[in-house]
Amino acid sequence: MIQTRKTPYKISFFACCILAGILFTSRAFATDLRLGIIGTDTSHVVEFTKLLNDASNPDHVPGARVVAAFKGGSLDMPISRDRVEGFSAELKDQWHVQLVSQIRDLCPLVDGILLESVDGRVHLDQFRQAAACGKPVFVDKPLASTFADVQEIAQIAETQKVPWFSASSLRFGAVPAMRTPDISGASVWGPGPLEEHQQLDLSWYAIHAIEMLFTIMGPGVEQVTRTSTPDADVVTGVWKDGRIGTVRAIRPHSTVGAVVFHHNGLPTVYNDVSNAYPPLVRQIVKFFQTGVPPVPNQETLEIYAFMKAAQQSLNDGGIAVKIAK
């Protein structure tokens, strides 16, 4: 008679539970995309990392973690030069982010790249290096400091087949709810400090209010006029359907708000619009997961063409400038 060995069911079941837990935990961590940062000279790198890496944060955004960073920095810009080491140290010491010596070192470590350098002048070269990794890239504002650089970034991305997008955090908070089918125009306002090294000067900070206007109005602007004083810039755009949108960029500081006009003649006023980061970071993670930009690249290019036309209008004494297709 053949004897069979009894299976210790309790021990086997317990062991299986442990194994299942390990596999589940490993799978949960495996689903987190690994993100790399280029440029640690802006507070965004710390704020984004807190939202992504700290599961105890009430605003935690799941799905991705920052694991590596390249410091970068622009020596001729105090706002970059004086902050890069402090933010780098916080990423390394508090969030255990690996610092690398070259952008290409990020390639094997990450699934997506956050191009965060505060100086738009370096974005073209840094994007070119990032694109060589073949990973999706989010480019923080400004996308670049010249319209020519913006166009070249788009061309590199198309050639390398690298998904990309760039957007202000204002796009994804309360602003989308302002866009309704009956809009006849809008006026928005926000801070407009300038930075001497950025050729497209509105891209430095007025980009937030400009993106707010485009979120409300949509693309389709054809003509731009700009009036400037030391205290403010007023930029007026005429859309192809005849609607008019204006941006008031106020210096040195300002709240953010909008007046949205409707075809029934009754405007809606939005004061002190929030510029929180979590909605943007959620869109960034979704972009890295899907490869689909939440803002069409063509609309982003139109926004920078809008600012280029505004710059030309200013240089030519405030005349109306057509936006080239």
Buried (B, 14 or more C-beta within 10 A) or exposed (E): EEEEEEEEEEEEEEEEEEEEEEEEEEEEEEEBBBBBBBBBBBBBBBBBBBBBBBEEEEEBBEBBBBBBBBBBBBEEBEEBBEBBEEBBEBBBEEBEBBBBEEBEBBBEBBBBBBBBBBBBBBBBEBBBBBBBBEBBBBBBBBBBBBBEBBBBBBEBBEEBEBBBBBBBBBBBBBBEEBBEEEBBBBBBBBBBBBBEBBBBBBBBBBBBBBBBBBBBBBBBBBBBBBBBEEEBBBBBBBBEEEBBBBBBBBBEEBEBBBBBBBEEEEBEEBEEBEBBBBBBBBBBBBBBBEEEBBBEBEBBBBBBBBBBBBBBBBEEEEEBBEBEE
